[in-house]
Amino acid sequence: MSELREDPITGGWVIISPERKGRIFDFVSQTKEKQTGECFLCEGHESETPPEVFSLRKRGTKPNTPGWWVRVVPNKYPVLQIRGKPDLEKRGIYKMMRGMGAHEMIIETPKHKENLFSLGDKHISQVIRVYQNRVVRLMKIPYIKYVLIFKNQGKEAGASLRHSHSQIIATPIIPRKVQEELKGAKRYYNFNKRCIFCDIIAQELTLQKRIVLENKMFLAFTPYASRFPYEICILSKKQGFVFQEISQDELTCLTQILKNTIRAMNEALSNPSYNYFFHLPPLKGEFSKYYHCHLEIIPRLTKLAGFEWGTGFYINPVPPEEAASKLRERVFS
């Protein structure tokens, strides 16, 4: 029988409907992408991208030349650009800003056929360090209020390039989804005098129904009100953890749990397209009292249709308890 479940942070509702699992046409199979030898993100094609803004490279090599292993360049087709100021304007009942911000691409490897999570822990850690470097740098821009790190893997997830890469977009406003989380977490804290994320961690560890993997710093689990089949959240156990100040021990733990969770998902679901993104608290404010840095992973197995778009409800055909069980089998296999 279906269940309606409320997200304890945002207050949004989802419908867990196992009966719909048999509707095979709801599920999207990953389209096989054409394998090409090289592209403009490959090593040796540096002149074909905008000039790099940061890179990790061999000693003695110059910017925008071969010899790098992680490279950051402005996106060729940026959503937002660093030029001038956003300048909020009112036009009657409407508001607008100029499209100021930043849009960068993190090229995770110089080799076209490599995938980030097929590489070693050291390389993955270096990519996460680059994430940190760019967040710190972009947050220094006076009008930037938020920086989102995200990865689109596969055609169904919106990736237009096969070469392994992530992206960062910095915006002059805090996105609505993050605002909803912040408001929900603050409301819970004001009423209960406790952190909602700490309480989620405590309850998940007690129940042991939805945990996929954990280590001393992070917990990977399928959320109670999962919006999508096999949705995974990687949540910092430490209240007040600041990604911009991540320690080497925290970096090691994050690298391991992210790598092993992605690999388990790929094995369980036959390498699906997926998105992941980091939700970091804004630096300004007392958010550390009630908000935890976390990473959401969403395999792209279903498509939203009229009911979802019309109501804001999500219909998830796979109970998160069942999803966690299947993923755990792959973690320890």
Residue pairs with C-beta under 8 A, 6 or more apart in sequence:
2 15
2 16
2 17
2 18
2 19
3 15
3 16
4 13
4 14
4 15
4 16
5 13
5 14
5 15
5 16
5 224
5 225
6 12
6 13
6 225
7 13
7 14
7 184
7 223
7 224
7 225
8 184
8 188
8 196
8 200
8 224
8 225
9 180
9 181
9 184
9 185
9 188
9 196
9 197
10 180
10 181
10 184
11 180
11 184
12 180
12 225
12 312
13 225
13 313
14 225
14 226
14 227
14 313
14 314
14 315
14 316
15 313
15 314
15 315
15 316
16 226
16 316
16 319
16 320
17 315
17 316
17 317
18 317
18 318
18 319
18 322
19 317
20 26
20 315
20 317
21 317
21 318
23 317
26 302
26 303
26 317
27 301
27 302
28 156
28 273
28 300
28 301
28 302
28 303
30 154
30 155
30 156
30 270
30 271
30 272
30 273
31 154
31 155
31 156
33 154
33 155
33 162
34 162
35 113
35 162
36 112
36 162
37 112
38 44
38 45
38 112
39 45
39 112
39 161
39 162
39 163
40 48
40 49
41 49
41 105
41 107
41 112
41 161
41 163
41 165
42 110
42 111
42 112
42 163
43 66
43 67
43 68
43 110
43 111
44 66
46 52
46 64
46 65
46 66
46 71
47 64
49 73
49 76
50 73
50 74
50 75
50 76
51 63
51 64
51 73
51 74
52 63
52 64
52 68
52 71
52 72
52 73
53 72
53 73
53 74
53 104
54 71
54 72
54 130
54 133
54 134
54 137
55 63
55 68
55 70
55 71
55 72
56 68
56 69
56 70
56 71
56 126
56 130
57 63
57 67
57 68
57 69
57 71
58 67
58 68
60 67
61 67
61 68
66 110
68 110
69 109
69 110
69 123
69 126
70 106
70 107
70 108
70 109
70 123
70 126
70 127
70 130
71 106
71 107
71 110
72 104
72 105
72 106
72 107
72 130
72 134
73 104
73 105
73 107
74 102
74 103
74 104
74 105
75 103
75 104
75 105
75 167
78 102
78 103
79 99
79 101
79 103
79 169
80 99
80 100
80 101
80 102
80 103
80 169
80 170
80 171
81 99
81 100
81 101
81 102
81 103
82 100
82 101
82 102
82 141
83 100
84 98
84 100
85 98
85 100
85 143
86 97
86 98
86 99
86 100
86 101
86 143
86 172
87 97
87 98
88 95
88 96
88 97
89 95
89 96
89 97
97 172
97 173
100 143
100 172
101 144
101 169
101 170
101 171
101 172
102 138
102 141
102 144
102 168
102 169
102 170
103 167
103 168
103 169
103 170
104 134
104 138
104 167
104 168
104 169
105 165
105 166
105 167
106 127
106 130
106 131
106 134
106 165
106 166
106 167
106 168
107 163
107 164
107 165
108 116
108 127
108 164
108 165
108 166
109 116
109 119
109 123
109 163
109 164
112 162
112 163
114 164
115 164
116 123
116 124
116 127
116 164
117 124
117 258
117 259
117 262
117 263
117 266
121 252
121 255
121 256
121 259
124 255
124 258
124 259
125 251
125 252
125 255
127 166
128 246
128 251
128 254
128 255
128 258
129 251
131 149
131 166
131 168
131 243
131 278
132 243
132 244
132 246
134 147
134 149
134 168
135 147
135 149
135 168
135 243
135 244
135 280
136 244
138 144
138 147
138 168
138 170
139 147
139 170
139 244
139 283
141 170
143 172
144 170
144 171
144 172
145 171
145 172
145 173
145 174
145 282
146 170
146 171
146 173
146 174
146 175
146 178
146 282
147 168
147 169
147 170
147 171
147 280
148 168
148 169
148 170
148 171
148 175
148 277
148 278
149 166
149 167
149 168
149 277
149 278
149 280
150 166
150 167
150 168
150 169
150 275
150 276
150 277
150 278
151 165
151 166
151 167
151 275
151 276
151 277
152 158
152 159
152 167
152 275
153 159
153 273
153 274
153 275
153 276
154 271
154 272
154 273
154 274
154 300
155 273
156 272
156 273
156 300
157 273
157 274
157 275
157 300
158 275
159 273
174 182
174 282
177 279
178 279
178 282
181 279
181 291
182 281
182 282
182 287
182 291
184 196
185 195
185 196
185 197
185 287
185 290
185 291
186 290
186 291
188 194
188 195
188 196
188 199
188 290
189 195
189 196
189 289
189 290
192 199
195 239
195 289
195 290
195 291
195 292
196 290
197 235
197 239
197 290
197 291
197 292
197 294
198 239
198 292
200 224
200 235
201 219
201 235
201 237
204 210
204 211
204 219
204 221
205 211
205 214
205 219
209 321
209 324
210 221
210 222
210 223
210 224
210 320
210 321
210 324
211 219
211 220
211 221
211 324
211 328
212 220
212 221
212 222
212 232
212 261
212 264
212 324
212 327
212 328
212 331
213 219
213 220
213 257
213 260
213 261
213 264
213 328
213 331
214 220
214 257
215 253
215 256
215 257
216 237
216 253
217 236
217 237
217 238
217 241
217 249
217 250
217 253
217 254
217 257
218 234
218 235
218 236
218 237
218 253
218 254
218 257
219 234
219 235
219 237
220 232
220 233
220 234
220 235
220 257
220 261
221 232
221 233
221 235
221 324
222 230
222 231
222 232
222 233
222 320
222 321
222 323
222 324
222 327
223 231
223 233
223 320
224 320
226 316
226 318
226 320
226 323
227 298
227 314
227 316
228 298
228 299
228 301
228 302
228 314
228 316
229 299
229 301
229 302
229 316
229 317
229 318
229 323
230 265
230 268
230 269
230 299
230 301
230 318
230 323
230 326
230 327
231 296
231 297
231 298
231 299
231 316
231 320
231 323
232 261
232 265
232 296
232 297
232 327
233 294
233 295
233 296
233 297
234 254
234 257
234 258
234 261
234 294
234 295
234 296
234 297
235 292
235 294
235 295
236 292
236 293
236 294
238 250
238 292
239 288
239 289
239 292
240 288
241 250
241 292
241 293
242 288
242 293
243 278
243 280
243 293
244 280
244 283
246 254
258 295
260 331
261 297
261 327
261 331
262 274
262 297
263 330
264 327
264 328
264 330
264 331
265 272
265 274
265 297
265 299
265 327
265 330
266 272
267 330
267 333
268 326
268 327
268 329
268 330
269 299
269 301
272 299
272 300
272 301
273 299
273 300
274 297
274 298
274 299
274 300
275 297
275 298
275 300
276 295
276 296
276 297
276 298
277 295
277 296
278 293
278 294
278 295
279 293
279 294
279 295
279 296
280 293
281 287
281 288
281 291
281 292
281 293
302 317
304 314
307 313
307 315
308 314
308 315
